Amino acid sequence: MNVNQRISQSEIKNQHSAIPGEPARLELRNVSAGYDGALILDDISCQVPHGARVAIVGPNGAGKSTLFKVLVGLLPTRRGEVLIHGLPLGAHQDCVAYVPQRNDIDWRFPVTVSDVVMMGRYGQLGWTRRPTKLDREIVLHSLAQLRIADLAKRSIGELSGGQQQRVFLARARAQEPHILLMDEPFTGVDASTQEATLDLLDDLNTQEVTIMISTHDLNLAAARFKQVLLLNHRVVAYGAVDEVFTPQALGQAFSGQVLMLPNGMALVDDCCPPD
């Protein structure tokens, strides 16, 4: 049995271990959250089916990053609840992998690329166990899949922005998650990193990993995702792309900053918000 087969079987076993007869899913019920008295998310409710691929789209400050922090337990809810496989958040060990925005990470920390990717295995290892041969094989496979195996011994701080992004994608891949959250993964990266990211998403989709990414790129969301959650502190619209990306819904989410071109492309003016 090769590494690809072992990884796939492990993920499939984990994904279906929650509630017999029910598909794994992520559910938010009337979730509200924020910082220092300011409410950022207000009464968010939605269900993300098992194996779905969802783009979270909204203007700056709409709550996209806040939503992801709630989903990984970094920010508590003020009201409502988050369920994974029908169980409260935190009931599943290492179930959700999270790739934050690059500017949220201290890149000066003195670790190698291989060390960072191995962190994705800590949920399986615990803090007192040493990595097994299988753990090392999964790390190597993850590095190879993101085309950065040659960087394994490099310090994370020496890498370019695109390379750093790939390292954290490889860490998420090594975690073998049920759900993958990626916050603005296409911002400030080169074309090859964007393609490597999309290739990873395609691969994980074949293994029925649930994927949620936040993005400002409406056209990328429309082209590469089947479902969209349009967010501006509250859920503006959620569903299939052609049902969500309507002039009315986009205008509501972006306060009229969306220009719909005759060819169907949408442009967002983030520069000069209306008064």
CYANA upper distance limits for C-alpha pairs under 8 A (distance plus 0.5 A):
  1 MET  CA      5 GLN  CA      6.72
  1 MET  CA      6 ARG  CA      7.33
  2 ASN  CA      6 ARG  CA      6.90
  3 VAL  CA      7 ILE  CA      6.59
  3 VAL  CA    134 LEU  CA      8.48
  3 VAL  CA    137 GLU  CA      7.34
  3 VAL  CA    138 ILE  CA      7.33
  3 VAL  CA    141 HIS  CA      7.95
  4 ASN  CA      8 SER  CA      6.64
  5 GLN  CA      9 GLN  CA      6.62
  6 ARG  CA     10 SER  CA      6.60
  7 ILE  CA     11 GLU  CA      6.73
  7 ILE  CA    138 ILE  CA      7.99
  7 ILE  CA    176 GLU  CA      7.90
  8 SER  CA     12 ILE  CA      6.68
  8 SER  CA    207 GLN  CA      7.12
  9 GLN  CA     13 LYS  CA      6.59
 10 SER  CA     14 ASN  CA      6.75
 10 SER  CA    176 GLU  CA      8.39
 11 GLU  CA     15 GLN  CA      6.50
 11 GLU  CA    176 GLU  CA      6.63
 11 GLU  CA    177 PRO  CA      7.75
 11 GLU  CA    178 HIS  CA      7.59
 11 GLU  CA    207 GLN  CA      7.99
 12 ILE  CA     16 HIS  CA      6.93
 12 ILE  CA    207 GLN  CA      7.68
 12 ILE  CA    208 GLU  CA      8.44
 13 LYS  CA     17 SER  CA      6.78
 14 ASN  CA     18 ALA  CA      8.40
 14 ASN  CA    178 HIS  CA      7.90
 15 GLN  CA     24 ALA  CA      7.03
 15 GLN  CA    178 HIS  CA      6.32
 16 HIS  CA     20 PRO  CA      7.90
 16 HIS  CA     23 PRO  CA      7.78
 16 HIS  CA     24 ALA  CA      7.11
 18 ALA  CA     24 ALA  CA      7.64
 18 ALA  CA     85 HIS  CA      6.19
 18 ALA  CA     86 GLY  CA      8.30
 19 ILE  CA     23 PRO  CA      8.21
 19 ILE  CA     24 ALA  CA      8.18
 19 ILE  CA     85 HIS  CA      7.20
 19 ILE  CA     86 GLY  CA      7.94
 23 PRO  CA     49 PRO  CA      7.92
 23 PRO  CA     50 HIS  CA      6.37
 23 PRO  CA     85 HIS  CA      8.07
 24 ALA  CA     49 PRO  CA      7.47
 24 ALA  CA     50 HIS  CA      5.37
 24 ALA  CA     84 ILE  CA      7.80
 24 ALA  CA     85 HIS  CA      5.26
 24 ALA  CA     86 GLY  CA      8.31
 25 ARG  CA     47 GLN  CA      7.51
 25 ARG  CA     48 VAL  CA      6.15
 25 ARG  CA     49 PRO  CA      5.31
 25 ARG  CA     50 HIS  CA      5.22
 25 ARG  CA     84 ILE  CA      6.46
 25 ARG  CA     85 HIS  CA      5.77
 25 ARG  CA     86 GLY  CA      7.90
 26 LEU  CA     47 GLN  CA      6.34
 26 LEU  CA     48 VAL  CA      5.58
 26 LEU  CA     49 PRO  CA      7.25
 26 LEU  CA     50 HIS  CA      8.12
 26 LEU  CA     82 VAL  CA      8.00
 26 LEU  CA     83 LEU  CA      6.39
 26 LEU  CA     84 ILE  CA      5.24
 26 LEU  CA     85 HIS  CA      7.02
 26 LEU  CA     86 GLY  CA      8.28
 27 GLU  CA     45 SER  CA      7.96
 27 GLU  CA     46 CYS  CA      6.37
 27 GLU  CA     47 GLN  CA      4.90
 27 GLU  CA     48 VAL  CA      6.71
 27 GLU  CA     82 VAL  CA      6.32
 27 GLU  CA     83 LEU  CA      5.57
 27 GLU  CA     84 ILE  CA      6.94
 27 GLU  CA     86 GLY  CA      8.22
 28 LEU  CA     44 ILE  CA      7.09
 28 LEU  CA     45 SER  CA      5.38
 28 LEU  CA     46 CYS  CA      5.84
 28 LEU  CA     47 GLN  CA      6.93
 28 LEU  CA     80 GLY  CA      8.08
 28 LEU  CA     81 GLU  CA      6.56
 28 LEU  CA     82 VAL  CA      5.20
 28 LEU  CA     83 LEU  CA      6.94
 29 ARG  CA     43 ASP  CA      8.24
 29 ARG  CA     44 ILE  CA      7.10
 29 ARG  CA     45 SER  CA      5.17
 29 ARG  CA     46 CYS  CA      7.38
 29 ARG  CA     80 GLY  CA      5.94
 29 ARG  CA     81 GLU  CA      5.86
 29 ARG  CA     82 VAL  CA      6.90
 30 ASN  CA     42 ASP  CA      8.25
 30 ASN  CA     43 ASP  CA      4.79
 30 ASN  CA     44 ILE  CA      5.42
 30 ASN  CA     45 SER  CA      5.50
 30 ASN  CA     79 ARG  CA      7.40
 30 ASN  CA     80 GLY  CA      5.19
 30 ASN  CA     81 GLU  CA      7.43
 31 VAL  CA     41 LEU  CA      7.64
 31 VAL  CA     42 ASP  CA      7.14
 31 VAL  CA     43 ASP  CA      5.40
 31 VAL  CA     44 ILE  CA      5.25
 31 VAL  CA     45 SER  CA      7.01
 31 VAL  CA     77 THR  CA      6.98
 31 VAL  CA     78 ARG  CA      7.91
 31 VAL  CA     79 ARG  CA      5.98
 31 VAL  CA     80 GLY  CA      4.71
 31 VAL  CA     81 GLU  CA      6.40
 31 VAL  CA     82 VAL  CA      7.94
 32 SER  CA     39 LEU  CA      7.70
 32 SER  CA     40 ILE  CA      7.98
 32 SER  CA     41 LEU  CA      5.39
 32 SER  CA     42 ASP  CA      5.05
 32 SER  CA     43 ASP  CA      5.62
 32 SER  CA     44 ILE  CA      6.98
 32 SER  CA     77 THR  CA      6.34
 32 SER  CA     78 ARG  CA      5.98
 32 SER  CA     79 ARG  CA      5.64
 32 SER  CA     80 GLY  CA      6.97
 33 ALA  CA     39 LEU  CA      6.37
 33 ALA  CA     40 ILE  CA      6.46
 33 ALA  CA     41 LEU  CA      5.62
 33 ALA  CA     42 ASP  CA      7.41
 33 ALA  CA     66 THR  CA      8.24
 33 ALA  CA     70 VAL  CA      8.17
 33 ALA  CA     75 LEU  CA      8.12
 33 ALA  CA     76 PRO  CA      7.42
 33 ALA  CA     77 THR  CA      5.33
 33 ALA  CA     78 ARG  CA      5.66
 33 ALA  CA     79 ARG  CA      7.63
 34 GLY  CA     38 ALA  CA      6.00
 34 GLY  CA     39 LEU  CA      4.89
 34 GLY  CA     40 ILE  CA      5.16
 34 GLY  CA     41 LEU  CA      6.89
 34 GLY  CA     66 THR  CA      7.89
 34 GLY  CA     77 THR  CA      8.33
 34 GLY  CA     78 ARG  CA      8.19
 35 TYR  CA     39 LEU  CA      7.22
 35 TYR  CA     40 ILE  CA      7.92
 40 ILE  CA     62 ALA  CA      7.81
 40 ILE  CA     63 GLY  CA      6.20
 40 ILE  CA     66 THR  CA      7.78
 40 ILE  CA    233 HIS  CA      6.14
 41 LEU  CA     63 GLY  CA      6.54
 41 LEU  CA     66 THR  CA      7.97
 41 LEU  CA     67 LEU  CA      7.79
 41 LEU  CA    233 HIS  CA      5.20
 41 LEU  CA    234 ARG  CA      6.66
 42 ASP  CA    233 HIS  CA      6.31
 42 ASP  CA    234 ARG  CA      5.89
 43 ASP  CA     79 ARG  CA      8.44
 43 ASP  CA     80 GLY  CA      8.14
 43 ASP  CA    234 ARG  CA      7.05
 44 ILE  CA    234 ARG  CA      6.39
 44 ILE  CA    235 VAL  CA      6.67
 45 SER  CA    235 VAL  CA      8.05
 46 CYS  CA    238 TYR  CA      8.43
 48 VAL  CA     52 ALA  CA      7.03
 48 VAL  CA     54 VAL  CA      8.49
 49 PRO  CA    210 THR  CA      8.14
 50 HIS  CA    208 GLU  CA      7.41
 50 HIS  CA    209 VAL  CA      7.85
 50 HIS  CA    210 THR  CA      6.39
 51 GLY  CA    205 ASN  CA      6.96
 51 GLY  CA    207 GLN  CA      8.34
 51 GLY  CA    208 GLU  CA      4.59
 51 GLY  CA    209 VAL  CA      5.40
 51 GLY  CA    210 THR  CA      4.64
 51 GLY  CA    211 ILE  CA      7.66
 52 ALA  CA    205 ASN  CA      8.29
 52 ALA  CA    208 GLU  CA      8.01
 52 ALA  CA    209 VAL  CA      8.01
 52 ALA  CA    210 THR  CA      5.46
 52 ALA  CA    211 ILE  CA      6.71
 52 ALA  CA    226 LYS  CA      8.42
 52 ALA  CA    227 GLN  CA      8.17
 53 ARG  CA    205 ASN  CA      7.98
 53 ARG  CA    210 THR  CA      6.56
 53 ARG  CA    211 ILE  CA      5.22
 53 ARG  CA    212 MET  CA      6.48
 53 ARG  CA    225 PHE  CA      6.38
 53 ARG  CA    226 LYS  CA      6.77
 53 ARG  CA    227 GLN  CA      6.89
 54 VAL  CA    211 ILE  CA      6.65
 54 VAL  CA    212 MET  CA      5.27
 54 VAL  CA    213 ILE  CA      7.08
 54 VAL  CA    225 PHE  CA      6.55
 54 VAL  CA    226 LYS  CA      7.16
 54 VAL  CA    227 GLN  CA      5.31
 54 VAL  CA    228 VAL  CA      5.81
 54 VAL  CA    229 LEU  CA      7.44
 55 ALA  CA    212 MET  CA      6.23
 55 ALA  CA    213 ILE  CA      5.55
 55 ALA  CA    214 SER  CA      6.22
 55 ALA  CA    215 THR  CA      7.38
 55 ALA  CA    221 ALA  CA      6.43
 55 ALA  CA    225 PHE  CA      6.81
 55 ALA  CA    227 GLN  CA      6.96
 55 ALA  CA    228 VAL  CA      5.29
 55 ALA  CA    229 LEU  CA      6.70
 56 ILE  CA     64 LYS  CA      7.29
 56 ILE  CA    212 MET  CA      7.38
 56 ILE  CA    213 ILE  CA      6.33
 56 ILE  CA    214 SER  CA      4.93
 56 ILE  CA    215 THR  CA      6.89
 56 ILE  CA    228 VAL  CA      6.48
 56 ILE  CA    229 LEU  CA      5.38
 56 ILE  CA    230 LEU  CA      6.62
 56 ILE  CA    231 LEU  CA      7.40
 57 VAL  CA     64 LYS  CA      8.08
 57 VAL  CA    214 SER  CA      6.38
 57 VAL  CA    215 THR  CA      6.11
 57 VAL  CA    216 HIS  CA      6.63
 57 VAL  CA    217 ASP  CA      8.48
 57 VAL  CA    218 LEU  CA      7.84
 57 VAL  CA    228 VAL  CA      7.54
 57 VAL  CA    229 LEU  CA      6.68
 57 VAL  CA    230 LEU  CA      5.49
 57 VAL  CA    231 LEU  CA      6.52
 58 GLY  CA     62 ALA  CA      6.34
 58 GLY  CA     64 LYS  CA      7.73
 58 GLY  CA    215 THR  CA      8.21
 58 GLY  CA    216 HIS  CA      7.24
 58 GLY  CA    230 LEU  CA      6.33
 58 GLY  CA    231 LEU  CA      5.50
 58 GLY  CA    232 ASN  CA      6.34
 58 GLY  CA    253 ALA  CA      6.84
 58 GLY  CA    254 PHE  CA      7.31
 59 PRO  CA    216 HIS  CA      7.62
 59 PRO  CA    231 LEU  CA      8.47
 59 PRO  CA    232 ASN  CA      7.46
 59 PRO  CA    253 ALA  CA      7.73
 59 PRO  CA    254 PHE  CA      6.37
 59 PRO  CA    270 ASP  CA      8.21
 61 GLY  CA    232 ASN  CA      8.46
 62 ALA  CA    231 LEU  CA      6.78
 62 ALA  CA    232 ASN  CA      4.86
 62 ALA  CA    233 HIS  CA      5.62
 63 GLY  CA     67 LEU  CA      6.47
 63 GLY  CA    231 LEU  CA      7.80
 63 GLY  CA    232 ASN  CA      7.21
 63 GLY  CA    233 HIS  CA      6.09
 64 LYS  CA     68 PHE  CA      7.11
 64 LYS  CA    183 ASP  CA      8.25
 64 LYS  CA    214 SER  CA      6.89
 64 LYS  CA    231 LEU  CA      7.76
 65 SER  CA     69 LYS  CA      6.80
 65 SER  CA    183 ASP  CA      6.93
 65 SER  CA    214 SER  CA      8.30
 66 THR  CA     70 VAL  CA      6.77
 66 THR  CA     75 LEU  CA      8.11
 67 LEU  CA     71 LEU  CA      6.83
 68 PHE  CA     72 VAL  CA      6.96
 68 PHE  CA     98 TYR  CA      8.31
 68 PHE  CA    181 LEU  CA      7.32
 68 PHE  CA    183 ASP  CA      8.05
 69 LYS  CA     73 GLY  CA      6.64
 69 LYS  CA     74 LEU  CA      5.45
 69 LYS  CA     75 LEU  CA      5.95
 70 VAL  CA     74 LEU  CA      6.40
 70 VAL  CA     75 LEU  CA      5.33
 70 VAL  CA     76 PRO  CA      6.60
 70 VAL  CA     77 THR  CA      7.21
 71 LEU  CA     82 VAL  CA      7.60
 71 LEU  CA     89 LEU  CA      8.06
 72 VAL  CA     89 LEU  CA      8.37
 72 VAL  CA     96 VAL  CA      7.12
 72 VAL  CA     97 ALA  CA      8.43
 72 VAL  CA     98 TYR  CA      7.74
 73 GLY  CA     89 LEU  CA      7.77
 73 GLY  CA     90 GLY  CA      7.94
 77 THR  CA     81 GLU  CA      7.69
 81 GLU  CA     88 PRO  CA      7.84
 81 GLU  CA     89 LEU  CA      8.47
 82 VAL  CA     88 PRO  CA      6.56
 82 VAL  CA     89 LEU  CA      6.18
 83 LEU  CA     87 LEU  CA      5.55
 83 LEU  CA     88 PRO  CA      5.16
 83 LEU  CA     89 LEU  CA      6.12
 84 ILE  CA     88 PRO  CA      6.84
 84 ILE  CA     89 LEU  CA      6.74
 84 ILE  CA     92 HIS  CA      8.35
 87 LEU  CA     91 ALA  CA      6.87
 93 GLN  CA    123 GLY  CA      7.13
 94 ASP  CA    123 GLY  CA      5.94
 94 ASP  CA    124 GLN  CA      8.46
 94 ASP  CA    175 GLN  CA      7.86
 94 ASP  CA    177 PRO  CA      7.40
 95 CYS  CA    177 PRO  CA      5.65
 95 CYS  CA    178 HIS  CA      5.91
 95 CYS  CA    179 ILE  CA      7.03
 96 VAL  CA    177 PRO  CA      5.94
 96 VAL  CA    178 HIS  CA      6.61
 96 VAL  CA    179 ILE  CA      5.32
 96 VAL  CA    180 LEU  CA      6.41
 96 VAL  CA    181 LEU  CA      7.88
 97 ALA  CA    172 ALA  CA      5.91
 97 ALA  CA    175 GLN  CA      7.38
 97 ALA  CA    177 PRO  CA      6.16
 97 ALA  CA    178 HIS  CA      8.43
 97 ALA  CA    179 ILE  CA      6.78
 97 ALA  CA    180 LEU  CA      5.37
 97 ALA  CA    181 LEU  CA      6.62
 98 TYR  CA    172 ALA  CA      7.30
 98 TYR  CA    180 LEU  CA      6.57
 98 TYR  CA    181 LEU  CA      5.27
 98 TYR  CA    182 MET  CA      6.47
 98 TYR  CA    183 ASP  CA      8.48
 99 VAL  CA    168 PHE  CA      6.82
 99 VAL  CA    169 LEU  CA      7.23
 99 VAL  CA    172 ALA  CA      7.49
 99 VAL  CA    180 LEU  CA      8.43
 99 VAL  CA    181 LEU  CA      6.67
 99 VAL  CA    182 MET  CA      5.22
 99 VAL  CA    183 ASP  CA      6.71
 99 VAL  CA    185 PRO  CA      8.34
100 PRO  CA    104 ASP  CA      7.03
100 PRO  CA    105 ILE  CA      8.20
100 PRO  CA    182 MET  CA      6.73
100 PRO  CA    183 ASP  CA      5.64
100 PRO  CA    184 GLU  CA      8.29
101 GLN  CA    105 ILE  CA      7.98
101 GLN  CA    182 MET  CA      8.37
101 GLN  CA    183 ASP  CA      5.90
101 GLN  CA    184 GLU  CA      6.59
101 GLN  CA    185 PRO  CA      7.39
102 ARG  CA    161 GLY  CA      8.35
102 ARG  CA    165 GLN  CA      7.65
107 TRP  CA    156 ILE  CA      7.04
107 TRP  CA    157 GLY  CA      5.56
108 ARG  CA    156 ILE  CA      8.23
108 ARG  CA    157 GLY  CA      5.93
109 PHE  CA    156 ILE  CA      8.20
109 PHE  CA    157 GLY  CA      7.71
110 PRO  CA    155 SER  CA      7.08
110 PRO  CA    156 ILE  CA      7.77
110 PRO  CA    157 GLY  CA      7.90
111 VAL  CA    115 ASP  CA      6.55
111 VAL  CA    116 VAL  CA      7.28
111 VAL  CA    155 SER  CA      6.15
111 VAL  CA    156 ILE  CA      6.64
112 THR  CA    116 VAL  CA      6.92
112 THR  CA    152 ALA  CA      7.27
112 THR  CA    153 LYS  CA      6.02
112 THR  CA    154 ARG  CA      5.81
112 THR  CA    155 SER  CA      4.76
112 THR  CA    156 ILE  CA      5.97
113 VAL  CA    117 VAL  CA      6.90
113 VAL  CA    151 LEU  CA      7.08
113 VAL  CA    152 ALA  CA      5.44
113 VAL  CA    153 LYS  CA      6.58
113 VAL  CA    154 ARG  CA      6.37
113 VAL  CA    155 SER  CA      6.60
113 VAL  CA    156 ILE  CA      5.97
113 VAL  CA    167 VAL  CA      6.97
114 SER  CA    118 MET  CA      6.62
114 SER  CA    139 VAL  CA      7.86
114 SER  CA    152 ALA  CA      5.28
114 SER  CA    153 LYS  CA      6.83
115 ASP  CA    119 MET  CA      6.97
116 VAL  CA    120 GLY  CA      7.99
116 VAL  CA    167 VAL  CA      7.78
116 VAL  CA    168 PHE  CA      7.96
116 VAL  CA    171 ARG  CA      6.98
117 VAL  CA    121 ARG  CA      8.30
117 VAL  CA    139 VAL  CA      6.68
117 VAL  CA    142 SER  CA      8.41
117 VAL  CA    143 LEU  CA      8.30
117 VAL  CA    167 VAL  CA      7.15
117 VAL  CA    168 PHE  CA      7.50
117 VAL  CA    170 ALA  CA      6.44
117 VAL  CA    171 ARG  CA      4.45
117 VAL  CA    172 ALA  CA      8.18
117 VAL  CA    174 ALA  CA      7.17
118 MET  CA    122 TYR  CA      7.70
118 MET  CA    135 ASP  CA      8.19
118 MET  CA    136 ARG  CA      8.15
118 MET  CA    139 VAL  CA      6.58
118 MET  CA    171 ARG  CA      7.22
118 MET  CA    174 ALA  CA      7.76
119 MET  CA    171 ARG  CA      7.16
119 MET  CA    175 GLN  CA      8.50
120 GLY  CA    171 ARG  CA      5.38
120 GLY  CA    172 ALA  CA      6.50
120 GLY  CA    173 ARG  CA      8.07
120 GLY  CA    174 ALA  CA      5.74
120 GLY  CA    175 GLN  CA      4.74
121 ARG  CA    125 LEU  CA      6.65
121 ARG  CA    135 ASP  CA      7.24
121 ARG  CA    174 ALA  CA      6.77
121 ARG  CA    175 GLN  CA      5.83
122 TYR  CA    126 GLY  CA      5.88
122 TYR  CA    127 TRP  CA      7.19
122 TYR  CA    175 GLN  CA      8.48
123 GLY  CA    175 GLN  CA      8.00
125 LEU  CA    129 ARG  CA      6.08
125 LEU  CA    130 ARG  CA      7.60
125 LEU  CA    131 PRO  CA      7.30
131 PRO  CA    135 ASP  CA      6.08
131 PRO  CA    136 ARG  CA      7.14
132 THR  CA    136 ARG  CA      6.89
133 LYS  CA    137 GLU  CA      6.68
134 LEU  CA    138 ILE  CA      6.63
135 ASP  CA    139 VAL  CA      6.78
136 ARG  CA    140 LEU  CA      6.70
137 GLU  CA    141 HIS  CA      6.56
138 ILE  CA    142 SER  CA      6.59
138 ILE  CA    174 ALA  CA      6.49
139 VAL  CA    143 LEU  CA      6.71
139 VAL  CA    170 ALA  CA      8.21
139 VAL  CA    171 ARG  CA      8.28
139 VAL  CA    174 ALA  CA      6.28
140 LEU  CA    144 ALA  CA      6.62
140 LEU  CA    149 ALA  CA      7.38
141 HIS  CA    145 GLN  CA      6.56
142 SER  CA    146 LEU  CA      6.91
142 SER  CA    170 ALA  CA      5.50
142 SER  CA    171 ARG  CA      7.89
142 SER  CA    173 ARG  CA      6.55
142 SER  CA    174 ALA  CA      6.40
143 LEU  CA    147 ARG  CA      6.67
143 LEU  CA    148 ILE  CA      5.76
143 LEU  CA    149 ALA  CA      5.31
143 LEU  CA    152 ALA  CA      8.07
143 LEU  CA    167 VAL  CA      7.94
143 LEU  CA    170 ALA  CA      6.24
144 ALA  CA    148 ILE  CA      6.41
144 ALA  CA    149 ALA  CA      5.48
145 GLN  CA    170 ALA  CA      8.21
145 GLN  CA    200 LEU  CA      8.03
146 LEU  CA    166 ARG  CA      6.48
146 LEU  CA    167 VAL  CA      8.22
146 LEU  CA    169 LEU  CA      8.03
146 LEU  CA    170 ALA  CA      6.83
146 LEU  CA    196 ALA  CA      6.55
146 LEU  CA    197 THR  CA      8.16
146 LEU  CA    200 LEU  CA      8.05
147 ARG  CA    196 ALA  CA      8.28
148 ILE  CA    152 ALA  CA      7.55
148 ILE  CA    163 GLN  CA      8.03
148 ILE  CA    166 ARG  CA      7.92
148 ILE  CA    167 VAL  CA      8.07
154 ARG  CA    158 GLU  CA      7.56
154 ARG  CA    159 LEU  CA      8.36
155 SER  CA    159 LEU  CA      7.85
156 ILE  CA    164 GLN  CA      7.24
159 LEU  CA    163 GLN  CA      6.24
159 LEU  CA    164 GLN  CA      6.45
160 SER  CA    164 GLN  CA      6.66
161 GLY  CA    165 GLN  CA      6.75
161 GLY  CA    188 GLY  CA      8.08
161 GLY  CA    189 VAL  CA      7.05
162 GLY  CA    166 ARG  CA      6.88
162 GLY  CA    188 GLY  CA      8.28
162 GLY  CA    189 VAL  CA      5.46
162 GLY  CA    190 ASP  CA      6.71
162 GLY  CA    193 THR  CA      6.29
163 GLN  CA    167 VAL  CA      6.84
163 GLN  CA    193 THR  CA      8.06
164 GLN  CA    168 PHE  CA      7.06
165 GLN  CA    169 LEU  CA      6.80
165 GLN  CA    185 PRO  CA      7.98
165 GLN  CA    189 VAL  CA      8.40
165 GLN  CA    193 THR  CA      8.27
166 ARG  CA    170 ALA  CA      6.58
166 ARG  CA    193 THR  CA      7.43
166 ARG  CA    196 ALA  CA      8.43
166 ARG  CA    197 THR  CA      8.09
167 VAL  CA    171 ARG  CA      6.76
168 PHE  CA    172 ALA  CA      6.73
169 LEU  CA    173 ARG  CA      6.66
169 LEU  CA    197 THR  CA      8.12
170 ALA  CA    174 ALA  CA      6.61
171 ARG  CA    175 GLN  CA      6.88
172 ALA  CA    176 GLU  CA      7.65
172 ALA  CA    177 PRO  CA      7.78
172 ALA  CA    180 LEU  CA      7.92
173 ARG  CA    177 PRO  CA      7.75
177 PRO  CA    209 VAL  CA      7.62
178 HIS  CA    209 VAL  CA      5.71
178 HIS  CA    210 THR  CA      6.76
179 ILE  CA    209 VAL  CA      6.22
179 ILE  CA    210 THR  CA      5.11
179 ILE  CA    211 ILE  CA      6.34
179 ILE  CA    212 MET  CA      8.28
180 LEU  CA    209 VAL  CA      7.67
180 LEU  CA    210 THR  CA      6.71
180 LEU  CA    211 ILE  CA      5.36
180 LEU  CA    212 MET  CA      6.73
181 LEU  CA    211 ILE  CA      6.67
181 LEU  CA    212 MET  CA      5.46
181 LEU  CA    213 ILE  CA      6.20
182 MET  CA    212 MET  CA      6.91
182 MET  CA    213 ILE  CA      5.08
182 MET  CA    214 SER  CA      6.98
183 ASP  CA    213 ILE  CA      6.24
183 ASP  CA    214 SER  CA      5.55
183 ASP  CA    215 THR  CA      7.84
184 GLU  CA    213 ILE  CA      7.26
184 GLU  CA    214 SER  CA      5.57
184 GLU  CA    215 THR  CA      5.50
184 GLU  CA    216 HIS  CA      8.08
185 PRO  CA    189 VAL  CA      8.42
185 PRO  CA    194 GLN  CA      8.43
185 PRO  CA    197 THR  CA      8.41
185 PRO  CA    213 ILE  CA      7.96
185 PRO  CA    214 SER  CA      8.12
185 PRO  CA    215 THR  CA      7.99
186 PHE  CA    194 GLN  CA      6.45
186 PHE  CA    215 THR  CA      7.80
187 THR  CA    215 THR  CA      8.46
189 VAL  CA    193 THR  CA      6.67
189 VAL  CA    194 GLN  CA      7.14
190 ASP  CA    194 GLN  CA      6.88
191 ALA  CA    195 GLU  CA      6.72
192 SER  CA    196 ALA  CA      6.62
193 THR  CA    197 THR  CA      6.56
194 GLN  CA    198 LEU  CA      6.74
195 GLU  CA    199 ASP  CA      6.54
196 ALA  CA    200 LEU  CA      6.73
197 THR  CA    201 LEU  CA      6.85
198 LEU  CA    202 ASP  CA      6.72
199 ASP  CA    203 ASP  CA      6.75
200 LEU  CA    204 LEU  CA      6.65
201 LEU  CA    205 ASN  CA      6.52
201 LEU  CA    211 ILE  CA      7.95
202 ASP  CA    206 THR  CA      7.07
203 ASP  CA    207 GLN  CA      7.39
204 LEU  CA    208 GLU  CA      6.89
204 LEU  CA    209 VAL  CA      5.94
205 ASN  CA    209 VAL  CA      6.08
205 ASN  CA    210 THR  CA      7.72
205 ASN  CA    211 ILE  CA      8.21
215 THR  CA    221 ALA  CA      7.88
217 ASP  CA    221 ALA  CA      6.76
218 LEU  CA    222 ALA  CA      6.64
218 LEU  CA    266 ALA  CA      6.99
218 LEU  CA    267 LEU  CA      8.15
219 ASN  CA    223 ALA  CA      6.58
219 ASN  CA    265 MET  CA      6.95
219 ASN  CA    266 ALA  CA      7.14
220 LEU  CA    224 ARG  CA      6.40
220 LEU  CA    225 PHE  CA      8.36
221 ALA  CA    225 PHE  CA      5.88
221 ALA  CA    228 VAL  CA      7.91
222 ALA  CA    226 LYS  CA      7.95
222 ALA  CA    241 VAL  CA      6.46
225 PHE  CA    241 VAL  CA      8.13
226 LYS  CA    240 ALA  CA      6.45
226 LYS  CA    241 VAL  CA      6.66
227 GLN  CA    238 TYR  CA      7.87
227 GLN  CA    239 GLY  CA      5.78
227 GLN  CA    240 ALA  CA      5.05
227 GLN  CA    241 VAL  CA      5.97
228 VAL  CA    237 ALA  CA      8.47
228 VAL  CA    238 TYR  CA      6.23
228 VAL  CA    239 GLY  CA      6.20
228 VAL  CA    240 ALA  CA      6.77
228 VAL  CA    241 VAL  CA      6.23
228 VAL  CA    244 VAL  CA      7.26
229 LEU  CA    235 VAL  CA      7.58
229 LEU  CA    236 VAL  CA      8.23
229 LEU  CA    237 ALA  CA      6.55
229 LEU  CA    238 TYR  CA      4.90
229 LEU  CA    239 GLY  CA      7.19
229 LEU  CA    244 VAL  CA      8.25
230 LEU  CA    235 VAL  CA      6.64
230 LEU  CA    236 VAL  CA      5.87
230 LEU  CA    237 ALA  CA      5.64
230 LEU  CA    238 TYR  CA      6.60
230 LEU  CA    244 VAL  CA      7.73
230 LEU  CA    249 ALA  CA      8.49
230 LEU  CA    250 LEU  CA      8.37
230 LEU  CA    253 ALA  CA      7.37
231 LEU  CA    235 VAL  CA      5.39
231 LEU  CA    236 VAL  CA      6.04
231 LEU  CA    237 ALA  CA      7.82
231 LEU  CA    253 ALA  CA      7.07
232 ASN  CA    236 VAL  CA      7.13
232 ASN  CA    253 ALA  CA      6.08
232 ASN  CA    254 PHE  CA      8.31
236 VAL  CA    249 ALA  CA      7.20
236 VAL  CA    252 GLN  CA      7.88
236 VAL  CA    253 ALA  CA      6.90
237 ALA  CA    244 VAL  CA      6.18
237 ALA  CA    249 ALA  CA      7.32
238 TYR  CA    244 VAL  CA      6.65
239 GLY  CA    243 GLU  CA      6.93
239 GLY  CA    244 VAL  CA      6.58
240 ALA  CA    244 VAL  CA      6.75
241 VAL  CA    245 PHE  CA      6.28
242 ASP  CA    246 THR  CA      7.63
244 VAL  CA    249 ALA  CA      7.14
244 VAL  CA    250 LEU  CA      8.47
245 PHE  CA    249 ALA  CA      7.03
245 PHE  CA    250 LEU  CA      6.68
246 THR  CA    250 LEU  CA      6.55
247 PRO  CA    251 GLY  CA      6.34
247 PRO  CA    258 VAL  CA      8.49
247 PRO  CA    260 MET  CA      7.67
248 GLN  CA    252 GLN  CA      6.70
249 ALA  CA    253 ALA  CA      6.69
250 LEU  CA    254 PHE  CA      6.42
250 LEU  CA    255 SER  CA      8.48
250 LEU  CA    256 GLY  CA      8.11
250 LEU  CA    258 VAL  CA      7.13
251 GLY  CA    255 SER  CA      5.85
251 GLY  CA    256 GLY  CA      4.90
251 GLY  CA    257 GLN  CA      7.21
251 GLY  CA    258 VAL  CA      6.62
252 GLN  CA    256 GLY  CA      7.22
254 PHE  CA    258 VAL  CA      7.00
254 PHE  CA    268 VAL  CA      8.33
255 SER  CA    273 PRO  CA      8.47
255 SER  CA    274 PRO  CA      8.03
256 GLY  CA    274 PRO  CA      8.28
257 GLN  CA    268 VAL  CA      6.14
257 GLN  CA    269 ASP  CA      5.79
257 GLN  CA    270 ASP  CA      7.86
257 GLN  CA    273 PRO  CA      7.37
257 GLN  CA    274 PRO  CA      8.05
258 VAL  CA    266 ALA  CA      7.00
258 VAL  CA    267 LEU  CA      6.05
258 VAL  CA    268 VAL  CA      5.11
258 VAL  CA    269 ASP  CA      7.01
259 LEU  CA    266 ALA  CA      6.20
259 LEU  CA    267 LEU  CA      5.60
259 LEU  CA    268 VAL  CA      6.96
260 MET  CA    264 GLY  CA      6.87
260 MET  CA    265 MET  CA      6.54
260 MET  CA    266 ALA  CA      5.18
260 MET  CA    267 LEU  CA      7.04
261 LEU  CA    265 MET  CA      5.86
261 LEU  CA    266 ALA  CA      6.66
261 LEU  CA    267 LEU  CA      8.22
269 ASP  CA    273 PRO  CA      7.83
